[in-house]
Amino acid sequence: MSDKRFTMGVLGLGEGRSILSAALNSPYWTVGNICDLNEDLCRERMEEFHLSRYTTQYEEMLADPSIDVIGIYTPDQLHAQHIKMALEAGKDVLCTKPLMVNLDDANALLECQKRTGRIVFVGQSSRYFEPAQRQRADYEEGRLGNLIAVEAHYITDARWFLERDWSHRPGFSWMYNFMIHAVDLAAWYLPDVSEVYGVGAVNDNTRACGLSVPDTLRFLFKEESTGRFATVGGAYASPALGSGIEQSISCTLRGDKGASRAGYPKLKYEHHFDHNGHHVETFDDRHSYYFRFEGETHHAGEYQNYIEQMARDMLAGRTPKPDLKEAIHTLAIMEAMEQSMETGKPVRVEDVLRDRNICL
Ligand SMILES: NC(=O)c1ccc[n+]([C@@H]2O[C@H](COP(=O)([O-])OP(=O)(O)OC[C@H]3O[C@@H](n4cnc5c(N)ncnc54)[C@H](O)[C@@H]3O)[C@@H](O)[C@H]2O)c1
């Protein structure tokens, strides 16, 4: 008998390819059905992963009682609607980042989740690459002493992303699609961020595509309850220095007994703890686990790590994190960041939540 405990239906088969590989290689998961509006892509994925069926109708997948969890990998602007449909159909939800592209649907989703009692887990993949997991474990074991500050960035030349039609539709922004990785890492360590301040610029490469969303951004987050702070950066529409010099994703923690840095896509973890010296760990033997297709712009390994965490949490009766409330808090931080760029002033996260009538 199979020990696979959970059956996933996957919606959106572009990056959804990575979650298919993740689920099919996981001892906890199997795939019940796949769905995309693009029938050619459905057939391609069905053949690639030796699946027996597909559908182009989301409703058909939702009506299938054998499916426990819907994995949502559709364009950012559609997540809120697709999550709501899944919850109403009695399914638990795994949704890729960003949960939503603003807070407009936050209260409706909170109400829907409360009423249906289902799980909403957000696939913040950057928490789940090997160096980030090691860094978190050392932090939780107290090896850094008291945390003082966090430096997180996501910097990548992502002009290729503007080939996607939905990157030109309202709701797309570099912040919500890309920078959320760095924001989430900072908020993971500073869960009580109270105030943000920052600047953003739009360069000609973004403008040439008819967009006016900031592509180069720097922020300061303050956590008043602890006195800790974070710097958070991003740059998406200009040449990057390359991962040999500057990792795309980097998270540095500074504590009074140690410092650590986790980087991606070069899987590298550096740390220096008092009395233990400087160490650099690389995970070259894990490269093929994390990157299963061409190049390094997909995230199959991180996805397998997060769905296995999700499965373990569900089996233990724990809520997999980040959950809906945590993800909405992160989006409130991002709305505060947008307001700070507009006003040139620090913005309090609680003011954003109050103005939106959101109670977490
Ligand atoms: N590291 C990460 O976590 C990570 C990495 C890449 C992409 N993503 C996220 O994954 C999502 C998808 O990105 P992508 O790069 O695969 O985009 P994509 O455009 O390649 O794929 C989206 C797919 O959704 C399908 N689709 C659109 N509307 C649909 C509908 N109503 N019903 C069924 N299918 C529908 C499209 O046909 C398309 O195949 C985005 O939210 C993106 O932010 C996350």
PDBQT file of the ligand as one rigid body, heavy atoms in Angstrom, charges set to zero:
ROOT
HETATM    1  N1  LIG A 401      10.124  30.827  -6.219  1.00  0.00    +0.000 N 
HETATM    2  C1  LIG A 401       8.850  30.773  -6.369  1.00  0.00    +0.000 C 
HETATM    3  O1  LIG A 401       8.152  30.514  -5.430  1.00  0.00    +0.000 OA
HETATM    4  C2  LIG A 401       8.239  31.037  -7.732  1.00  0.00    +0.000 A 
HETATM    5  C3  LIG A 401       9.029  30.971  -8.879  1.00  0.00    +0.000 A 
HETATM    6  C4  LIG A 401       8.401  31.202 -10.117  1.00  0.00    +0.000 A 
HETATM    7  C5  LIG A 401       7.039  31.509 -10.180  1.00  0.00    +0.000 A 
HETATM    8  N2  LIG A 401       6.329  31.584  -9.019  1.00  0.00    +0.000 N 
HETATM    9  C6  LIG A 401       4.898  31.956  -9.063  1.00  0.00    +0.000 C 
HETATM   10  O2  LIG A 401       4.183  30.969  -9.789  1.00  0.00    +0.000 OA
HETATM   11  C7  LIG A 401       3.060  31.579 -10.433  1.00  0.00    +0.000 C 
HETATM   12  C8  LIG A 401       3.071  31.201 -11.907  1.00  0.00    +0.000 C 
HETATM   13  O3  LIG A 401       4.218  31.755 -12.500  1.00  0.00    +0.000 OA
HETATM   14  P1  LIG A 401       4.775  31.150 -13.867  1.00  0.00    +0.000 P 
HETATM   15  O4  LIG A 401       6.140  31.676 -14.009  1.00  0.00    +0.000 OA
HETATM   16  O5  LIG A 401       4.552  29.689 -13.902  1.00  0.00    +0.000 OA
HETATM   17  O6  LIG A 401       3.791  31.850 -14.927  1.00  0.00    +0.000 OA
HETATM   18  P2  LIG A 401       3.303  31.233 -16.314  1.00  0.00    +0.000 P 
HETATM   19  O7  LIG A 401       2.621  32.322 -17.020  1.00  0.00    +0.000 OA
HETATM   20  O8  LIG A 401       4.440  30.520 -16.969  1.00  0.00    +0.000 OA
HETATM   21  O9  LIG A 401       2.257  30.101 -15.893  1.00  0.00    +0.000 OA
HETATM   22  C9  LIG A 401       0.984  30.376 -15.417  1.00  0.00    +0.000 C 
HETATM   23  C10 LIG A 401       0.043  29.331 -15.996  1.00  0.00    +0.000 C 
HETATM   24  O10 LIG A 401      -1.262  29.533 -15.437  1.00  0.00    +0.000 OA
HETATM   25  C11 LIG A 401      -2.201  29.237 -16.464  1.00  0.00    +0.000 C 
HETATM   26  N3  LIG A 401      -3.480  29.877 -16.136  1.00  0.00    +0.000 N 
HETATM   27  C12 LIG A 401      -3.796  31.182 -16.158  1.00  0.00    +0.000 A 
HETATM   28  N4  LIG A 401      -5.079  31.377 -15.768  1.00  0.00    +0.000 NA
HETATM   29  C13 LIG A 401      -5.569  30.147 -15.497  1.00  0.00    +0.000 A 
HETATM   30  C14 LIG A 401      -6.843  29.688 -15.072  1.00  0.00    +0.000 A 
HETATM   31  N5  LIG A 401      -7.844  30.549 -14.809  1.00  0.00    +0.000 N 
HETATM   32  N6  LIG A 401      -7.019  28.362 -14.914  1.00  0.00    +0.000 NA
HETATM   33  C15 LIG A 401      -6.022  27.489 -15.171  1.00  0.00    +0.000 A 
HETATM   34  N7  LIG A 401      -4.787  27.871 -15.586  1.00  0.00    +0.000 NA
HETATM   35  C16 LIG A 401      -4.570  29.182 -15.747  1.00  0.00    +0.000 A 
HETATM   36  C17 LIG A 401      -1.561  29.775 -17.724  1.00  0.00    +0.000 C 
HETATM   37  O11 LIG A 401      -2.121  29.175 -18.887  1.00  0.00    +0.000 OA
HETATM   38  C18 LIG A 401      -0.100  29.414 -17.517  1.00  0.00    +0.000 C 
HETATM   39  O12 LIG A 401       0.253  28.172 -18.089  1.00  0.00    +0.000 OA
HETATM   40  C19 LIG A 401       3.180  33.084 -10.182  1.00  0.00    +0.000 C 
HETATM   41  O13 LIG A 401       2.348  33.454  -9.115  1.00  0.00    +0.000 OA
HETATM   42  C20 LIG A 401       4.620  33.260  -9.793  1.00  0.00    +0.000 C 
HETATM   43  O14 LIG A 401       4.820  34.381  -8.942  1.00  0.00    +0.000 OA
HETATM   44  C21 LIG A 401       6.893  31.336  -7.815  1.00  0.00    +0.000 A 
ENDROOT
TORSDOF 0
